[in-house]
Amino acid sequence: MDLNYTPEEQAFRAEVRAFVTGHLPADISAKVKHGKRLHKDDFVRWQQVLHQKGWGATMWPQKFGGTGWSAVQQHIFEEECAEAGAPMQLPFGLRMVAPVIQAFGSQGQKDFFLPRIVKAEVFFCIGRSEPQSGSDLAGLRTRATRTAEGWRLKGQKLWTTNAHRAHYMIALVRSSGAPEDRHQGLSQMIVDLSLPGITVRTIGDLTGDQH
């Protein structure tokens, strides 16, 4: 087995390196290389640079607006970005939410969310863990009940990274089944975090710990 890069892959690396070094904002690169805190705007600016190039979703199929790159091309791209000091593309929307929408979402959801995710116009967080269940997802208690107006959710989520920056949450909820059927009746739903009745608080607010 030949593990060396092919001439085509080496040429691709050169193309990626030239673009990244020529278009990565210097202030963002400096923050990454010196271990400084990145802000939401830093991630948005870099994602929009990549999107304008057509490289905003290197892991998506072309039919959904991605590059359709091979695993080797994706590896080369990420390696060159890391070498240049580019921030990591936020994975929640691009890698965790979008593939689910691509596979199971309605056409309306695909048309609305996918272009906005790749343009960094909407941010997602993942709502799974809860105060009573932690990583034991079979023990979650957040309940989704169907009503005439749609679905009504009741419960809490905890350890939800970037919830304070997100526009939407992919929430794992209990939508059917008896309480004793811990592994049945679980659904994932897209939740608009701007809706009435939703409150996003820090861990300190929940526990009283201000540190």
N, C-alpha and C positions, 0 to 999 in steps of 0.2 A: 504494500500500500504506500503510495506516494503522498506524504503529508505536506509537501511544499505547495506554496501558492502557485496557481497557474499564471501565465503571462497576463491573461485577462483580469485576474483578481489583483495582480500587482498594479496594473494600469488603473483599476477601479480605486485601489488604495490611494494612488497618486491624485486622482480626481477628488476624492473625499478630503484628503489632506489639504489640497489647494483651496477648496471651498471653505472648509472650516477655519483654517488660519486666516483667510481673507475676509470672513464675514462674522466671526465670533466677536461680539463687543469686548473691547479690552478690559473694561471695568468688571464685567461679569467673569472673565477669565481670571483676573487678578483675585477676585473674591474666592473663587474655587481653589486656586493654587495656594492661597494663604489660609484656607480653612475658615473664611469669614462666613457669617450668616447670609444666606440668600433670601431675598424677598420675593413675593409673588410676581412682581413686575419683572424680575430677572428671568424667571422661568417663562413668563409670557413672551417677553421680547425674543428669547432664543427660539422658542417654539414657532413664533411667527416668521422668523428668518428661515427656519427649515421648511415651513409650509410654503413660503413664497418660492423656494427652490423646487418644491415637489417632494421633499424628503420629510414631511411632517409625521408620516406614519410608516416607518420602514418595515413594520411587522404586519401590516395589513395587506390583503389582496388588492390588486389594482382595481377590481370592480367596485370597491368601497372607497376608493381614493388613496390607497396606499401605493407603495413602490413595487410591491410584489417581489422584493429581493429574496435571494436565497439566504439560508442560515449563515453561510460564510460571508456574504456581503453585509448582513446585519452585524456580524461580529467585527468585521473590518471597520465599519462605520462607527460602532460604539468604542472601539479601541482608539481610533483617531480622535474622536470627540474627547475621550478621557485624557489623551496625551496633550491635547490643546487646552485643557481646562474648561471644557464646556460643562454646564450643569446637566445632570441626568434629566431626561424627559420624565415628567411625572407619570407614574405607571397606572394610576387609578383609572383614568379615563381611557388612555391609549391601550393598555395591556389587559386590564381587568374588566372594564365595563364594555368597551366597544366590541370585543369578540362575542360577548353574550348577546348584545343587540344585533350584531351581524347574523348570528345563528338562530336566535329565537324572537327577535323584536318584530313588531309590525312594520310595514313599509313607512307608515307615518313616523314611527320612532327612528327608523334608519335615516329618513330624510331630514328630520329635525336635529338629532343628536350628533350623528357622525361628522358632518361638516363643522359643527361648532366645537366638537372635541379636538379635532385636528388643528383648528385655528386658535385653540386656547381661549375660546370665548365662553366656555362653560367648564367648571371644575366639578369633579365628583369626589365623594368620600365613600367608604365602605362600612356599612353598619351591620356588624355581626355580634360582637361580644356585648354582654349585658352585665349589669351590676350583680345579678344573682347567679349567672352561669359562666361568665368569663369565656374561656375558650371551649367550653362544653356546649357546642352549638345545638345539640339535641335537647338541651335544657332551657333554651330561650323561651321567653314568655310574651314578647311583643306580639300582639294579636291583630290580625287584619280581618275586618268584618265587612262583607259586601252590603251596601245600602242602595237605595234608589238613586243616590247621587254619585255612587262610585264605591271606593273602598275607604273605610275608616280605620286608622291605625291607632293603637294605644299601647304604650310601653316606653322603655328607655334603652338607649345604646351607650356603650362606654368604650373608651380607648379608640375613639374614631378619629384617626389621623386626618388632619386638615379639614375637619368639619367646620371650623370657623372661617375657612376660606372658600368652602364649596358652595355651589349653587344647587346641587342634587346629591342625593344619597342612593346607593343601591343597598336596600335594607333586606335582610333575611328575616322573615316573619312567619308566624304560625297562622295559616289561612284556613285550615280544616283539620279534622281528626280529633280524637279524644285525647285528653291530657296524658293518659298512660302510654299513648303511641308516640314516644319521644322522637322517633326517626321518620315519622310520617307527617304529611300535611304542611310541609315547609315550602315557602315560595320566596322568590326574590322580586322586589318591586322597586321601581324608580320613584323616589320621593322628592318633590320640590320643596326645598328647605325654606322657601319664602312663604309657604302657606300658613294661615292662621293656626295657632295651636302647637306650633313647633318652636321649641326653645333650644338654643345651642349654648352650652356653658362650659367653662374650663373645669378640669378635674378639681382645682382648688375650690371652685364654687360649690361643687358637689360634696366635698369632704370637709370643707372648712380649713383645709391646709393651704396656706398662702404661698408656699415655697414651690 
